[in-house]
């Protein structure tokens, strides 16, 4: 069960994804067609003439890229921590298997039993 829908057929996920992508594409085309007004963007001494839809799409893409770049150090840090944890687990499992292979002094018969 994923997203509230039960997949009985492997292609049902692909069908749902294709429907969602089609709706998003149609909405994007409608957005672009309704926002074809010319606009001038000015930044310090730089200026460019473009349409509103293109300016919004470029701003969205830049925002996504900046967000990804800001999240990248945390992702790298988490991967390193996971790798370190896996190494610790492996070392502990190795130490445990080594300890289990040693003879247990409680299992051996006592040389001087107490009455």
C-alpha positions as CSV (number, residue, x, y, z in Angstrom):
1,X,0.0,0.0,0.0
2,X,1.5,3.3,-1.0
3,X,-0.1,6.7,-0.8
4,X,-3.5,5.3,0.1
5,X,-3.8,3.3,-3.1
6,X,-3.3,-0.5,-3.2
7,X,-1.3,-1.7,-6.2
8,X,-2.6,-5.0,-7.5
9,X,-0.7,-4.7,-10.8
10,X,2.9,-3.5,-11.2
11,X,1.9,-1.1,-14.0
12,X,-0.7,0.7,-11.7
13,X,2.2,2.8,-10.2
14,X,3.4,3.8,-13.7
15,X,-0.1,4.7,-14.7
16,X,-0.6,6.9,-11.7
17,X,2.8,8.5,-12.2
18,X,1.9,9.2,-15.9
19,X,-1.4,10.7,-15.0
20,X,0.2,13.0,-12.4
21,X,2.9,14.0,-14.9
22,X,0.3,14.7,-17.6
23,X,-1.7,16.9,-15.2
24,X,1.5,18.8,-14.2
25,X,2.5,19.3,-17.8
26,X,-1.0,20.6,-18.7
27,X,-1.0,23.0,-15.7
28,X,2.5,24.2,-16.7
29,X,1.4,25.0,-20.2
30,X,-1.7,26.8,-19.0
31,X,0.5,28.8,-16.6
32,X,3.0,29.7,-19.3
33,X,0.2,30.7,-21.7
34,X,-1.4,33.0,-19.1
35,X,1.8,34.7,-18.1
36,X,3.3,35.8,-21.4
37,X,3.4,39.5,-20.4
38,X,6.8,41.1,-21.0
39,X,8.7,42.1,-17.9
40,X,12.1,43.7,-17.3
41,X,14.3,42.2,-14.6
42,X,17.0,44.5,-13.1
43,X,19.8,43.4,-10.8
44,X,22.5,46.1,-10.0
45,X,23.7,47.1,-13.5
46,X,22.3,44.0,-15.3
47,X,18.9,44.0,-16.9
48,X,17.0,41.6,-19.1
49,X,13.7,41.6,-20.9
50,X,11.7,38.4,-20.7
51,X,8.2,37.0,-20.1
52,X,6.8,36.6,-16.6
53,X,6.5,32.8,-16.9
54,X,10.1,32.4,-17.9
55,X,11.3,34.6,-15.0
56,X,9.2,32.6,-12.5
57,X,10.5,29.3,-13.9
58,X,14.1,30.4,-13.7
59,X,13.6,31.7,-10.2
60,X,12.1,28.3,-9.2
61,X,15.1,26.4,-10.7
62,X,17.6,28.7,-9.0
63,X,15.8,28.2,-5.7
64,X,15.9,24.4,-6.1
65,X,19.6,24.4,-7.0
66,X,20.4,26.7,-4.0
67,X,18.4,24.4,-1.7
68,X,20.2,21.3,-2.9
69,X,23.6,23.0,-2.5
70,X,22.7,24.0,1.1
71,X,21.5,20.5,1.9
72,X,24.6,18.8,0.4
73,X,26.9,19.1,3.4
74,X,24.3,17.5,5.7
75,X,23.9,14.6,3.2
76,X,27.6,14.1,3.1
77,X,27.9,14.2,6.9
78,X,25.1,11.7,7.3
79,X,26.7,9.3,4.8
80,X,30.0,9.5,6.7
81,X,28.2,8.9,10.0
82,X,26.4,5.9,8.5
83,X,29.6,4.5,7.1
84,X,31.3,4.9,10.5
85,X,28.4,3.2,12.3
86,X,28.5,0.3,9.9
87,X,32.3,-0.1,10.5
88,X,31.6,-0.1,14.3
89,X,28.9,-2.7,14.0
90,X,31.2,-4.9,11.9
91,X,34.0,-4.5,14.5
92,X,31.6,-5.4,17.3
93,X,30.2,-8.4,15.5
94,X,33.7,-9.6,14.8
95,X,34.7,-9.2,18.5
96,X,31.5,-11.0,19.5
97,X,32.1,-14.0,17.2
98,X,35.7,-14.1,18.5
99,X,34.5,-14.1,22.1
100,X,31.9,-16.8,21.4
101,X,34.7,-19.0,19.9
102,X,36.7,-18.9,23.2
103,X,36.1,-21.7,25.7
104,X,33.8,-20.7,28.6
105,X,35.4,-21.3,32.0
106,X,32.0,-22.0,33.6
107,X,31.5,-25.0,31.3
108,X,34.8,-26.7,32.3
109,X,34.8,-29.1,35.3
110,X,36.2,-27.6,38.4
111,X,39.5,-29.1,39.7
112,X,38.8,-28.6,43.4
113,X,35.0,-29.0,44.0
114,X,33.7,-27.6,47.2
115,X,31.5,-30.0,49.4
